[in-house]
Amino acid sequence: MASLAVWEAALDDLENRLDAAARSMGGSTSDGVAAVGEWTVPTGLGNIPPELAARVQDLLRNQQKLIGELEHARNLTLKHLTAVRSVPPERDARASVYLDVNG
């Protein structure tokens, strides 16, 4: 049963990292960001024990949900960045300004 304990520890780690990533999306401080960093695959896991299949499916579903939220946040950030970049830089108030009323 060592495989079960190793799998449970690996899933605990992944779930903690997922929770930390979700918290960091909520605008909290970087407390959990270190836990989100690079992950190394544990050695000697073997096949997923059948009794953990539902837990693995839940983890996968939650990871996919967070990926969707990250993609949405990225797209929104890109839209905001595009809007910010469209604002012309500060100009000299003495310079002439021309307005094309026909265009």
C-alpha positions as CSV (number, residue, x, y, z in Angstrom):
1,M,0.0,0.0,0.0
2,A,3.0,2.3,-0.2
3,S,1.8,3.3,-3.6
4,L,-1.5,4.6,-2.1
5,A,0.3,6.8,0.4
6,V,2.7,8.1,-2.2
7,W,-0.2,9.0,-4.5
8,E,-2.1,10.6,-1.7
9,A,1.0,12.8,-0.8
10,A,1.4,13.7,-4.5
11,L,-2.3,14.7,-4.8
12,D,-2.1,16.7,-1.6
13,D,0.8,18.6,-3.0
14,L,-1.0,19.2,-6.3
15,E,-4.2,20.3,-4.6
16,N,-2.3,22.7,-2.3
17,R,-0.5,24.2,-5.3
18,L,-3.9,24.6,-7.1
19,D,-5.4,26.3,-4.1
20,A,-2.4,28.6,-3.9
21,A,-2.7,29.5,-7.5
22,A,-6.4,30.2,-7.2
23,R,-5.7,32.4,-4.1
24,S,-3.1,34.4,-6.0
25,M,-5.7,35.0,-8.8
26,G,-7.9,36.6,-6.2
27,G,-5.4,39.4,-5.7
28,S,-4.0,38.3,-2.4
29,T,-0.4,38.7,-1.5
30,S,2.3,36.4,-2.8
31,D,2.0,34.0,0.2
32,G,1.1,31.0,-1.8
33,V,3.0,31.9,-5.0
34,A,6.0,29.9,-4.0
35,A,3.9,26.8,-3.8
36,V,2.7,27.4,-7.3
37,G,6.3,27.3,-8.7
38,E,8.0,24.6,-10.5
39,W,6.7,21.1,-9.8
40,T,8.8,17.9,-10.0
41,V,7.1,14.6,-10.7
42,P,7.5,12.3,-7.8
43,T,9.3,9.1,-8.6
44,G,7.8,5.7,-8.0
45,L,4.1,6.6,-8.3
46,G,3.1,3.7,-10.5
47,N,-0.5,3.6,-11.7
48,I,-3.3,5.6,-10.1
49,P,-4.9,3.4,-7.4
50,P,-8.6,2.9,-8.3
51,E,-9.8,4.3,-5.0
52,L,-8.2,7.7,-5.9
53,A,-9.7,7.9,-9.4
54,A,-12.5,10.3,-8.3
55,R,-10.0,12.5,-6.5
56,V,-7.8,12.7,-9.5
57,Q,-10.8,13.6,-11.8
58,D,-11.8,16.4,-9.4
59,L,-8.2,17.7,-9.4
60,L,-8.1,17.6,-13.2
61,R,-11.5,19.4,-13.4
62,N,-10.4,22.1,-11.0
63,Q,-7.1,22.6,-12.9
64,Q,-9.0,23.0,-16.1
65,K,-11.3,25.5,-14.5
66,L,-8.4,27.5,-13.2
67,I,-6.7,27.4,-16.6
68,G,-9.9,28.9,-18.1
69,E,-10.0,31.6,-15.5
70,L,-6.3,32.4,-16.2
71,E,-7.0,32.6,-19.9
72,H,-9.9,34.9,-19.3
73,A,-7.8,37.1,-17.0
74,R,-5.0,37.2,-19.6
75,N,-7.5,38.2,-22.4
76,L,-8.9,40.9,-20.2
77,T,-5.5,42.2,-19.3
78,L,-4.5,42.3,-23.0
79,K,-7.7,44.4,-23.7
80,H,-6.8,46.8,-20.9
81,L,-3.2,47.0,-22.1
82,T,-4.4,47.8,-25.7
83,A,-6.7,50.5,-24.3
84,V,-3.9,52.0,-22.2
85,R,-1.5,52.0,-25.2
86,S,-4.1,53.7,-27.3
87,V,-3.9,56.8,-25.1
88,P,-1.5,59.3,-26.8
89,P,1.5,60.3,-24.8
90,E,1.5,63.7,-23.1
91,R,2.1,66.5,-25.6
92,D,3.2,70.0,-25.5
93,A,0.1,72.2,-24.8
94,R,1.6,74.9,-27.1
95,A,1.7,72.6,-30.1
96,S,-0.9,72.9,-32.8
97,V,-3.7,70.3,-32.9
98,Y,-5.5,69.5,-36.1
99,L,-8.9,67.8,-36.1
100,D,-10.1,66.0,-39.2
101,V,-13.9,66.5,-39.2
102,N,-14.4,64.7,-42.5
103,G,-12.5,61.5,-41.7
